[in-house]
């Protein structure tokens, strides 16, 4: 079995993949379209970060692909509906780089409030510009967090420790940590905050979340940060409000269009603006975070390949089953979620004289996933019968050592 790692996820993932019997190959940048499809021929596991786009066509033309590891938080670069319909498990790292993003946000807030970017540039250009003009402490400032998930909530705690007051807005009900206060609307947050920072996810409904209307509603002289997704901000509007002085500074780590690889040209209308920090999507790019992500996702992939465990899967039902002493083989079966499928499987096993030692079933919307441990051999007739069921998506047979003995797809996908 082969694993292809794109975009340089940390090599600490490789031992986990190798332990599952995967031969690991690496490519430093992202791949797209036909180039990606060609590279995926014969590949069982794909590892990516945020730049490689996995479309329905890619999944259609790469039938051996069984698992995708997103070595990052977001999965909007993957067509999850198509992956699920084909029984391709997707894993990500929702927590591993949280602290790194929080620390970058805090660093940028302090740098922008103290106008460190301009003081630094002046000295590098040979000018001594010592002044308190425009420089402020973070203590006492109101931080407005848009999106109170893992990152937003931890940022809330750290900001309070620095003496800031925290308000937040999230479409979902979230428990406020510390003394943070929930705002009833985004507009209320914008009127209240001295610093506004975005930490929203990559769902399509967040596109163009922040534009001229929102910048106009912010307090004059406020600071703006976007360390979430590039497409949520109208950068043209941000440029206008920075130039006219309504926004005193900005820190931007993500962009609507980003290069695929290091060294590629970068263009943005935000380049060259005063008191603006531009970083190349490095919110989670610390060695600590990358090691943690590699180990977290690598472990999930390894477990899935070796025993079908889907704990922390983004798209398949999350199942884990400890084998009994008598277990000889494990069957993992992804199917359409229709009534009676499990009964058909068990009836077929009984007809072929197979004893079940353990079983667990989970469903999620249109998909069902069942893990079945058995104590005896399986004949070809059983396998043929199961794969020909109209609800079959993917069947795999694994031995006690975690070796996949057979893998089959059904007659079509959702």
Residue pairs with C-beta under 8 A, 6 or more apart in sequence:
1 20
1 21
1 22
1 23
1 44
1 45
1 305
1 404
2 22
2 23
2 25
2 42
2 43
2 44
2 45
3 17
3 22
3 23
3 24
3 25
3 43
3 44
3 45
3 46
3 47
3 301
4 25
4 26
4 27
4 39
4 40
4 43
4 45
4 46
4 47
5 13
5 14
5 24
5 25
5 26
5 27
5 47
6 26
6 27
6 29
6 30
6 31
6 46
6 47
6 48
6 49
6 52
7 28
7 29
7 30
7 48
7 49
7 50
7 51
7 52
7 71
8 26
8 28
8 49
9 47
9 48
9 49
9 69
9 71
9 290
9 293
9 294
9 297
10 71
10 290
10 291
10 293
10 294
11 294
12 290
12 291
12 294
12 295
12 298
13 47
13 69
13 71
13 294
13 295
13 297
13 298
13 301
14 24
14 298
15 298
16 295
16 298
16 299
16 301
16 302
17 24
17 45
17 298
17 301
17 302
18 24
19 302
19 306
20 301
20 302
20 305
20 306
20 402
21 305
21 306
21 402
21 403
21 404
22 44
22 45
22 305
27 39
28 261
28 262
29 51
29 260
29 261
29 262
30 48
30 49
30 51
30 52
30 260
30 261
31 39
31 52
32 52
32 53
32 260
33 58
36 52
36 58
37 57
37 58
37 61
37 62
40 46
40 58
40 62
40 65
41 62
41 64
42 64
43 62
43 64
43 65
44 64
44 65
44 66
44 67
44 305
45 65
45 66
45 67
45 68
45 69
45 301
45 305
46 54
46 65
46 67
46 68
46 69
47 68
47 69
47 71
47 297
47 301
48 54
48 68
48 69
48 70
48 71
48 77
48 78
49 70
49 71
49 72
50 70
50 72
50 74
50 77
50 281
51 77
51 258
51 260
52 77
53 77
53 78
54 68
54 77
54 78
54 79
54 83
55 79
55 82
56 79
56 82
59 65
59 79
59 82
59 83
59 86
59 88
60 82
63 86
63 409
65 88
66 87
66 88
66 89
66 305
66 394
66 396
66 407
67 88
67 89
67 90
67 91
67 301
67 304
67 305
68 78
68 83
68 88
68 89
68 90
68 91
69 90
69 91
69 92
69 297
69 298
69 300
69 301
70 77
70 78
70 90
70 91
70 92
70 93
70 297
70 314
71 92
71 93
71 290
71 293
71 294
71 297
72 92
72 93
72 97
72 284
72 293
73 92
73 93
73 94
73 97
73 284
74 92
74 201
74 202
74 229
75 90
75 92
75 202
75 314
76 201
76 202
76 203
76 204
76 229
78 90
80 90
80 314
80 315
83 89
83 90
83 315
84 315
84 316
84 364
84 366
84 367
84 414
85 366
85 367
85 393
85 413
85 414
86 393
86 394
86 409
86 413
87 316
87 334
87 367
87 393
87 394
87 409
88 315
89 304
89 310
89 313
89 315
89 316
90 313
90 314
90 315
90 316
91 297
91 300
91 301
91 304
91 312
91 313
91 314
92 297
92 314
93 292
93 293
93 296
93 297
94 150
94 312
95 150
95 296
96 284
96 289
96 292
96 293
96 296
97 283
97 284
97 286
97 289
97 290
97 292
97 293
98 150
98 151
98 154
99 154
99 288
99 289
100 283
100 284
100 285
100 286
100 288
100 289
101 151
101 155
101 199
101 227
101 283
101 284
102 151
102 154
102 155
102 158
103 158
103 286
104 227
104 253
104 279
104 282
104 283
105 155
105 197
105 225
105 227
105 251
105 283
106 155
106 158
106 159
106 162
108 225
108 251
108 277
109 138
109 143
109 159
109 195
109 197
109 223
109 225
109 251
110 116
110 138
111 117
111 251
111 277
112 223
112 248
112 249
112 250
112 251
112 275
112 277
113 135
113 136
113 137
113 138
113 141
113 195
113 223
113 249
114 135
114 136
115 134
115 135
115 249
115 275
117 249
117 274
117 275
117 276
117 277
118 129
118 274
118 275
119 129
122 128
122 129
123 129
134 248
137 163
138 159
138 162
138 163
138 164
139 162
139 163
139 164
140 163
140 164
140 165
141 164
141 165
141 194
141 195
142 164
142 165
142 166
142 167
142 192
142 193
142 194
142 195
143 155
143 156
143 159
143 164
143 165
143 166
143 167
143 193
143 194
143 195
143 197
144 167
144 168
144 169
144 183
144 189
144 190
144 192
144 193
144 194
144 195
144 196
144 197
145 152
145 155
145 156
145 166
145 167
145 168
145 169
145 180
145 197
145 199
146 152
146 168
146 169
146 170
146 186
146 189
146 196
146 197
146 198
146 199
146 200
146 209
147 168
147 169
147 170
147 198
147 199
147 200
147 201
147 228
148 156
148 168
148 169
148 170
148 174
148 176
148 180
148 182
148 199
149 170
149 174
149 199
149 201
151 199
151 227
152 168
152 170
152 199
153 174
153 177
155 197
155 199
156 166
156 168
156 176
156 177
156 178
156 180
157 177
157 178
159 166
160 166
160 178
160 179
160 180
165 179
166 178
166 179
166 180
166 181
167 180
167 181
167 182
167 183
167 189
167 192
167 193
168 174
168 176
168 180
168 181
168 182
168 183
168 189
169 182
169 183
169 185
169 186
169 188
169 189
170 182
174 182
176 182
183 189
183 192
186 214
187 217
189 196
190 196
190 214
190 217
190 218
190 219
191 217
191 219
193 218
193 219
193 222
194 219
194 222
194 223
195 222
195 223
195 224
195 225
196 218
196 222
196 223
196 224
196 225
197 224
197 225
197 226
197 227
198 209
198 210
198 225
198 226
198 227
198 228
198 232
198 233
199 227
199 228
200 206
200 209
200 228
200 229
200 232
201 228
201 229
202 228
202 229
206 229
206 231
206 232
207 231
207 232
208 231
208 232
208 234
209 232
209 233
210 226
210 232
210 233
210 234
210 238
211 233
211 234
211 237
212 234
212 237
212 240
212 241
215 224
215 237
215 238
215 240
215 241
215 246
215 247
216 241
216 246
218 224
218 241
218 246
218 247
220 245
220 246
221 245
221 246
221 248
222 247
222 248
223 247
223 248
223 249
223 250
223 251
224 238
224 247
224 249
224 250
224 251
225 250
225 251
225 252
226 232
226 233
226 250
226 251
226 252
226 253
226 254
227 251
227 253
227 254
227 283
228 254
229 254
230 254
230 255
230 256
230 257
230 258
231 256
233 252
233 256
235 252
235 255
235 256
235 268
235 269
235 270
236 269
238 247
238 250
238 252
238 270
239 269
239 270
239 273
241 247
242 249
242 250
242 270
242 273
242 274
242 275
242 276
243 273
248 275
249 275
249 276
249 277
250 270
250 273
250 275
250 276
250 277
251 276
251 277
251 279
252 270
252 276
252 277
252 278
252 279
253 279
253 280
253 281
253 282
253 283
254 281
254 283
255 268
255 281
258 266
258 280
258 281
259 265
259 266
266 280
268 278
270 276
270 278
271 278
284 290
284 293
300 311
300 312
300 313
303 309
303 311
304 310
304 313
305 402
305 404
306 398
306 402
307 321
307 323
307 330
307 398
307 402
308 319
308 321
308 330
308 332
308 371
308 396
308 398
309 319
309 320
309 321
310 316
310 317
310 318
310 319
310 320
310 362
310 369
311 318
311 319
311 320
312 318
315 364
315 367
316 334
316 364
316 367
316 369
317 362
317 363
317 364
317 367
317 368
317 369
318 362
319 360
319 361
319 362
319 369
319 371
320 360
321 358
321 359
321 360
321 371
321 373
322 358
323 330
323 357
323 358
323 373
323 400
324 357
324 358
324 373
326 355
326 357
326 375
327 357
327 358
327 373
327 374
327 375
327 400
328 374
328 375
328 376
328 377
328 399
328 400
329 373
329 374
329 377
329 378
329 397
329 398
329 399
329 400
329 405
330 371
330 372
330 373
330 374
330 397
330 398
330 399
331 370
331 371
331 372
331 373
331 374
331 378
331 395
331 396
331 397
331 398
332 369
332 370
332 371
332 394
332 395
332 396
332 398
333 345
333 369
333 370
333 371
333 372
333 386
333 392
333 394
333 395
333 396
334 367
334 368
334 369
334 393
334 394
334 395
335 341
335 367
335 368
335 369
335 370
335 389
335 391
335 392
335 393
335 410
336 366
336 367
336 368
336 390
336 391
336 393
336 414
337 363
337 364
337 365
337 366
337 367
337 368
338 368
338 391
341 368
341 370
341 389
341 391
342 361
342 368
342 370
344 389
345 370
345 372
345 386
346 356
346 359
348 382
348 385
348 386
349 356
349 372
349 374
349 382
352 378
352 379
352 381
352 382
353 376
354 374
354 375
354 376
354 378
354 382
355 374
355 375
355 376
356 372
356 373
356 374
356 375
357 373
357 374
357 375
358 371
358 372
358 373
359 370
359 371
359 372
359 373
360 370
360 371
361 368
361 369
361 370
362 368
362 369
362 370
363 369
366 414
367 393
367 414
378 397
383 395
383 397
383 406
383 408
386 392
386 395
386 408
387 395
387 408
387 409
387 410
387 411
388 410
388 411
389 410
390 410
390 411
391 410
392 408
392 409
392 410
392 411
393 409
393 410
393 413
393 414
394 407
394 408
394 409
394 410
395 406
395 407
395 408
395 409
395 410
396 404
396 406
396 407
396 408
397 404
397 405
397 406
397 407
398 404
398 405
399 405
